Amino acid sequence: MSIESLADMPLSDGPSAQALFAKAQALASQCGVSLRTPPSEPTTCCGRGCNGCVWEGFFAAATFWREDALALLQAAQWPSR
């Protein structure tokens, strides 16, 4: 898996987010980079599709985590001189 492919991985549900986190952390391990802990899945969703659902916050945090991980991985791959 390439670093670029992480940007294309879906973040549409809990399992897809967990797959993204696992692949990013595996790449980070290969590059010798330490990533921050990914966000935890919510445990308080009522399942009614509320506006501002806890899952919306999780996916926003997961998107930010992915962007941060991609930046760190790309910097490790092409260090600045």
N, C-alpha and C positions, 0 to 999 in steps of 0.2 A: 504494500500500500504506500502511496506517495503522500507527501504533505498536502499537495494540491487537492487530492481526492477527499480530504477531510472537509474542505469547504463545500463540497457537493453532497455530503451525507445529509440525509433528512433529519429534521428534529420535529417529528410529528407526533411522537408518543414516547412514553417512558422507555420501552425497549430500544427504540432507535437512538435515543439520547444516551442510554447506557452503552450501546455499541460504539457510538462516537467517542465517548469518554475512554473506553477500553482501547480502541485503536489509536487514539491520540497519545495515551499514556504508553502504549507499546512503542510507538515511534519515538517518543521522548526518551524512553529507556535506551533505544538503539543509538540515539544521538547524544546521550549523556546529559540530557536536560531534565530538570525537575519542574514539573507543572504543579500549580496549586491544586488543592482538592476540588473536584467538580462539585457543583451544587447538588444537594440531596433532593430526591423526589418528594413532593408534598405528601403528607399523610392525613390532611384534614379536608380533602375535597368531599363535598356533599353529593356530587354527581348531578346537580340540577342545571349545569351550564350557566352559572352566574356570570354577570358582567364583572370582569376583574377577578376571574377564577384564579385560585392558587397555581393552577397549571400554567396560566399565562405568565405569571411571575417566574415560574421555573424555566419555561422556554426562553424567556428574555435573559435570565441568568445563564442558561446553557449556551445561548448564542454569544453572549459576552465572553464566556469561558472559552468557547471555540476560537473566537477572534484573538484572544490573549494567547492561547496555545499555539495557534498558527503563527503569530508574530514571533514567539519564542523559538519555535521549531525552524522557521525560516532564518532567523538570526543565527541559530546554531549551524545551519547548513551552509550559510554564506556569511561568515563572520566579517565584520567591518575591519578595515585595516587602519 
